[in-house]
Each structure stands twice: as C-alpha cells, then as structure tokens.
C-alpha cells in the first residue's frame, strides 16, 4: 500500500497540484494508495500533557491518531509532500510525527535503548517545495529528517526531490518538476 502524507493548508497550492498529479497517476495505474491529508482531516498537532502521557505509555485515545497508525502499519511505500517553511517542515507535520510515532506501534527500543523500527516501508519519497535552493535545505532533509526521524521508524530507501524557487518559478518549471516527481514513483 502506498501512503501519501500530505501537509499543506491551501487546496489551490502547488503542493496540492503535486498531490493531485500523483493520485491521478496512481489511480490510472490501478495502484492501491491512501492519503493522510493532515489539514483536511482536521488533525491536531498539539502535544498536551494528556497526549504526552498516553504516548509515553504506548497508547492513544485519539481516533485519528489510531487511524493514522493503522495506515502507516499497512504501508510499503510512502510519499511525503510538504513545503519547506523557515528551513524545515511545517509544524503540522512535526506534530503528526510527535503524535503518531508512538513506541510500541511505530518503533520500539532494545534493552540498551536503541531505537528499533516497527514499520517496514521499502521506499520513501520526500517531495518538498521551497522559495530557496535545495542546497540550503539538504542539511535538514537529507542530514536530519530522513536519517534521524524517518529511517529509525522504518521508512527506508529515502529519496528527496525539491522544487526550488517555487513562488518565483515559471509554469513550465512547475510542470517539469511534477513530471520529475511522477518519474520517481
């Protein structure tokens, strides 16, 4: 199952155009996929004292978090789509990770405290958009997000593609970028 984790609040955004192109292609090919649309789902990224206590005890009462965990557990290929704001992921995506990457469901620890992934995602594509250049964001995505957050949870084969200068780029540049994204899937 392909799971798309989509994080952008504006359905008229370029990020949404990327999501639509991907889902159109997957539907046309007959691929099984599911979309986690954090904003459309009304997901709350806020970690409260109660949700933190639940997470630390290895459970959650939040039905949306439970649904997301079940979706992640069925995932063999993942696609993350999000803009880079202020040099990193949107707070909504960080909250998703904080709330859904729960010990005992997404990861566990060994007796000596090492993280052990419980997910088994074969390939992970990270699709981002930014006003800046990819070289500026590589330390975050390739040096932190993929190896320190995704891979320890079992998101393997991480590849990253970014659309530089999204706000000032031409329609041809955006169309070409979508084409490159589709070739990666």
RODO-2510 file (C-alpha; in nm, 4 decimals, decimal comma):
residues 185
     n   res          X          Y          Z
     1     x     0,0000     0,0000     0,0000
     2     x     0,1277     0,3461    -0,0913
     3     x     0,0634     0,6076     0,1764
     4     x     0,0855     0,9761     0,0956
     5     x     0,1388     1,2073     0,3923
     6     x     0,0304     1,5468     0,2647
     7     x     0,0834     1,8677     0,4585
     8     x    -0,0428     2,1959     0,3150
     9     x    -0,3453     2,4020     0,4187
    10     x    -0,4305     2,5508     0,0771
    11     x    -0,6102     2,3306    -0,1776
    12     x    -0,5101     2,5755    -0,4526
    13     x    -0,1373     2,5437    -0,3728
    14     x     0,1364     2,3971    -0,5901
    15     x     0,1768     2,1263    -0,3255
    16     x    -0,1849     2,0268    -0,3858
    17     x    -0,1215     2,0201    -0,7614
    18     x     0,1624     1,7752    -0,6896
    19     x    -0,0696     1,5628    -0,4744
    20     x    -0,3360     1,5620    -0,7475
    21     x    -0,0872     1,4620    -1,0176
    22     x     0,0393     1,1740    -0,8026
    23     x    -0,3070     1,0460    -0,7092
    24     x    -0,4247     1,0767    -1,0715
    25     x    -0,1282     0,8682    -1,1850
    26     x    -0,1745     0,6064    -0,9115
    27     x    -0,5471     0,5793    -0,9857
    28     x    -0,4752     0,5458    -1,3583
    29     x    -0,2287     0,2638    -1,2896
    30     x    -0,4648     0,0893    -1,0514
    31     x    -0,2244     0,1168    -0,7578
    32     x    -0,3590     0,0887    -0,4039
    33     x    -0,2958     0,4093    -0,2135
    34     x    -0,4234     0,6091     0,0790
    35     x    -0,3820     0,9768     0,1629
    36     x    -0,3239     1,1293     0,5031
    37     x    -0,4239     1,4937     0,4491
    38     x    -0,3432     1,6499     0,7843
    39     x    -0,5180     1,9826     0,7302
    40     x    -0,8283     1,8434     0,5565
    41     x    -0,8610     1,5787     0,8298
    42     x    -0,8588     1,8472     1,0986
    43     x    -0,5630     1,6808     1,2704
    44     x    -0,4480     1,8466     1,5917
    45     x    -0,0679     1,8533     1,6057
    46     x    -0,0665     1,9810     1,9622
    47     x     0,1079     1,7654     2,2199
    48     x    -0,0722     1,8177     2,5501
    49     x     0,0131     1,6810     2,8913
    50     x    -0,2523     1,4104     2,8426
    51     x    -0,1434     1,3095     2,4912
    52     x     0,2194     1,3028     2,6032
    53     x     0,1305     1,0738     2,8946
    54     x    -0,0675     0,8479     2,6597
    55     x     0,2169     0,8320     2,4092
    56     x     0,4719     0,7520     2,6776
    57     x     0,2553     0,4647     2,7977
    58     x     0,2292     0,3290     2,4419
    59     x    -0,1339     0,4050     2,3641
    60     x    -0,3619     0,6805     2,2390
    61     x    -0,7306     0,7531     2,2688
    62     x    -0,7346     0,9835     1,9667
    63     x    -0,9298     0,8055     1,6886
    64     x    -0,7494     0,9985     1,4152
    65     x    -0,4075     0,9057     1,5539
    66     x    -0,5212     0,5413     1,5768
    67     x    -0,6369     0,5576     1,2138
    68     x    -0,3067     0,7083     1,1011
    69     x    -0,1057     0,4430     1,2857
    70     x    -0,3079     0,1652     1,1176
    71     x    -0,2489     0,3315     0,7817
    72     x     0,1259     0,3530     0,8452
    73     x     0,1380    -0,0111     0,9523
    74     x    -0,0096    -0,1135     0,6128
    75     x     0,2404     0,0996     0,4198
    76     x     0,5124    -0,0446     0,1997
    77     x     0,5822     0,2777     0,0065
    78     x     0,5471     0,6300     0,1444
    79     x     0,5370     0,9729    -0,0135
    80     x     0,5705     1,2858     0,1978
    81     x     0,4594     1,6116     0,0339
    82     x     0,5170     1,9403     0,2149
    83     x     0,6537     2,2929     0,1746
    84     x     0,9719     2,3971     0,3461
    85     x     0,8873     2,6918     0,5682
    86     x     1,1597     2,8671     0,7659
    87     x     1,4087     2,5981     0,6707
    88     x     1,2091     2,2962     0,7858
    89     x     0,8805     2,1083     0,7736
    90     x     0,5535     2,2773     0,8725
    91     x     0,4620     2,2489     1,2411
    92     x     0,1625     2,0345     1,1386
    93     x     0,3950     1,7617     1,0069
    94     x     0,6174     1,7809     1,3143
    95     x     0,3044     1,7395     1,5294
    96     x     0,1985     1,4395     1,3194
    97     x     0,5321     1,2755     1,3918
    98     x     0,5145     1,3656     1,7607
    99     x     0,1615     1,2279     1,7959
   100     x     0,1730     0,9188     1,5707
   101     x     0,5262     0,7836     1,6013
   102     x     0,4315     0,6057     1,9235
   103     x     0,6502     0,3494     2,0951
   104     x     0,5057     0,0039     2,0532
   105     x     0,3310     0,0905     1,7264
   106     x     0,5803     0,2687     1,5011
   107     x     0,9031     0,1964     1,6878
   108     x     1,0312     0,0201     1,9957
   109     x     1,3574     0,0180     2,1844
   110     x     1,6068    -0,2543     2,2543
   111     x     1,7157    -0,3416     2,6080
   112     x     2,0062    -0,0999     2,5743
   113     x     1,7830     0,1841     2,4475
   114     x     1,8489     0,1720     2,0738
   115     x     1,5520     0,2550     1,8512
   116     x     1,4104    -0,0425     1,6645
   117     x     1,1688     0,0280     1,3754
   118     x     0,8333    -0,1464     1,3732
   119     x     0,7312    -0,0193     1,0303
   120     x     0,8613    -0,1803     0,7143
   121     x     0,8367     0,0820     0,4418
   122     x     1,0509    -0,0235     0,1462
   123     x     1,0714     0,3130    -0,0326
   124     x     1,0105     0,6668     0,0858
   125     x     0,9903     0,9686    -0,1422
   126     x     1,0115     1,3127     0,0174
   127     x     0,8681     1,5825    -0,2109
   128     x     0,9192     1,9402    -0,0975
   129     x     0,8742     2,2881    -0,2338
   130     x     1,0693     2,5949    -0,1281
   131     x     1,1430     2,9509    -0,2207
   132     x     1,5125     2,8873    -0,1563
   133     x     1,7581     2,6477    -0,3127
   134     x     1,7764     2,2748    -0,2372
   135     x     2,1396     2,3038    -0,1310
   136     x     2,0257     2,5250     0,1584
   137     x     1,7746     2,2663     0,2851
   138     x     1,9761     1,9488     0,2279
   139     x     2,1174     1,9539     0,5833
   140     x     1,7640     1,9420     0,7227
   141     x     1,6063     1,6895     0,4834
   142     x     1,8990     1,4611     0,3988
   143     x     2,1008     1,5166     0,7132
   144     x     1,8257     1,5125     0,9746
   145     x     1,4658     1,4395     0,8650
   146     x     1,5361     1,1221     0,6664
   147     x     1,8151     0,9604     0,8735
   148     x     1,7128     1,0734     1,2223
   149     x     1,3310     1,0669     1,2079
   150     x     1,2062     0,8540     0,9190
   151     x     1,4634     0,5742     0,8964
   152     x     1,4587     0,4860     1,2695
   153     x     1,0817     0,4345     1,2398
   154     x     1,1217     0,2039     0,9383
   155     x     1,0862     0,4429     0,6433
   156     x     1,3613     0,3016     0,4213
   157     x     1,5053     0,3942     0,0820
   158     x     1,4534     0,7657     0,1395
   159     x     1,4892     0,9874    -0,1661
   160     x     1,4302     1,3626    -0,1736
   161     x     1,3246     1,5932    -0,4543
   162     x     1,2690     1,9665    -0,4029
   163     x     1,1229     2,2345    -0,6268
   164     x     1,3471     2,5383    -0,5840
   165     x     1,2117     2,8931    -0,6052
   166     x     0,8506     2,7779    -0,6176
   167     x     0,6958     3,1236    -0,5749
   168     x     0,9008     3,2857    -0,8496
   169     x     0,9356     2,9935    -1,0894
   170     x     0,7575     2,9725    -1,4220
   171     x     0,4611     2,7470    -1,5022
   172     x     0,6982     2,5425    -1,7231
   173     x     0,9338     2,4933    -1,4285
   174     x     0,6451     2,3708    -1,2111
   175     x     0,5177     2,1375    -1,4827
   176     x     0,8676     1,9948    -1,5319
   177     x     0,9025     1,9409    -1,1588
   178     x     0,5746     1,7480    -1,1412
   179     x     0,6989     1,5344    -1,4306
   180     x     1,0211     1,4582    -1,2403
   181     x     0,8208     1,3666    -0,9303
   182     x     0,5997     1,1264    -1,1263
   183     x     0,9092     0,9562    -1,2706
   184     x     1,0248     0,8844    -0,9128
   185     x     0,7055     0,6958    -0,8242
***
